[in-house]
């Protein structure tokens, strides 16, 4: 298992950030507990079927994302670093290959800043993917906000 987080440049990263009106412990739970994660993960209209969710370093996360109109998208990931409640990182074995690093920072008792980074080995792959995912990441955050409201 390679647990090393990629060293990248800004040109080979896609970064999305948002401040959520929820305590850091709740935001981390929304990411780390499959009963919550399956409700919001993915862009608007997508649903998930989790096949495996072993939330530990070296554990696998295998799931199918179901598109709203057509398509089922297999995802196979491995958690490479977890530091509760501040960091979750994983790498994708399915295409396209990249790593995700999500960091959580408490701003106040009821506010959490999230920085979501997609790290690519090459600038070319990042730039190819970027036009398709920036808005989708925002849709993902919109769904996370709705899940957090239910969890509060």
N, C-alpha and C positions, 0 to 999 in steps of 0.2 A: 504494500500500500504506500503510495507516494502522498504524504500529507503536506507537502510544500505548497504554499500559496504562491501563485505566479507573481513574478515581478513584472510590472507593466509600465507603460507610458500612458499619458492621457489619450493618445490616439488609438490605443488598443483596449480602452475601457468604455463601458457604457454605465453612467452613474445617474441614479435617480434618488432623490431625497424628499422626505416629507416629515412634517411634525404631526403626530397623532395625539389627540386628546384622551389619553389613557396612560395609566401607570406602566412603567417599563416591564413589570412582572406580567401584566396582562398581554402586552404586545409580544413579549417573548413566548408566552403560552400559545398565542395565536399562530406562531411559527413552528412551535415544537410539539404540539399535540395534534395528532392526525384528525381527530374529530372536529377541530376548528380549521386546520389548514386546508382540508379537502373542500370546505365551504367557500373559500375565497381565492384559492390559488388559480391563477390564469386570468386571461383577459375577459372582458365582458362577454357573457353568453357561454363560456366554457364551463364544463363540469369535469370532475375527476373520479377515477376509480383507482384507489390505492391498492396495490398488490403486496407491497412490503414497505414498512416504515420503521426502521431500526435506528432510533435517534440516539446515536453515540458515535464517537470518532471511529471510523472504519465501518460503520453501519451503512446499509443500503436503503435507498428510497427509490422504489420502482412504482410507476403509476402510468395510467393512460389518461391523457387529456382528450376530452370529447368536444369537438368543434360544434358550434351552434347550428350549423347547416349541414356540414359533412366533415368527415375526417376524424380519425382516431390517431393520436400522436403518442407513441411510446416514449417514456423517459426513464432513464436508468442513471441514478446518481449515487455518489458515495460521500458521506459526511467526512470532511477532512479536519475540521477544527470546530469545537463547540466550547464556548466559555459563557456559561449562564450568569447574568442575563444580558451580556454585551455583544456576543458574536456567534454567528452560525456561518460556516463555510462548507461548500460542497463542490465536487467536480462532476461534470456530466460525461457519461460514457456514450450516450446517444448523440447523434448529430443534431445540430452543430456542437462541436466540443468547446466548452468554456468552463470557467469556474464562477461561482457566485460567492460573494462575501457580503453578508448583511451585518451591519453594526447598529447597535441600539444604545442611545445615550439618554439618560434621564435629564430633562430640562427643568421640570418641576415635579411635584408629587403626582400630578395628573397629566403630564405631557412627556412624550418620548420622541426624540429625533431618530429617524431611521435613514441610514445611508445604505443603498442597495447597489452593489457594484457587480457588473458582469465583466470578467477578465478573460481576454483572448490571447492566444499565443502569437497571433500575427495582427498587424494593423489592417491588412487586407480583409481578413475574415470579419473583424470588428466592423469595419466600414460597410461591408456587404450586409451585415445583419442590422446595423444601427437604424436605418430608415424604417425597418419593420417592427422594432421592439420598443422604441422610446414611448410612443403613445400607448402601447399595450401594457408597459410597466405602470403607467399612470392609471389605466383601467384596473389593473391588479390592486393598486393601492386604494382605489375607490371601493373595491370589494372588501379589502381588509378593513377599511373604516366601518363598513356596515357590520362586519363580524365583531369588531371591537365593541360596538354599541350593544350588541346582543350579549356580550360577555361581561359588561359592566354591571 
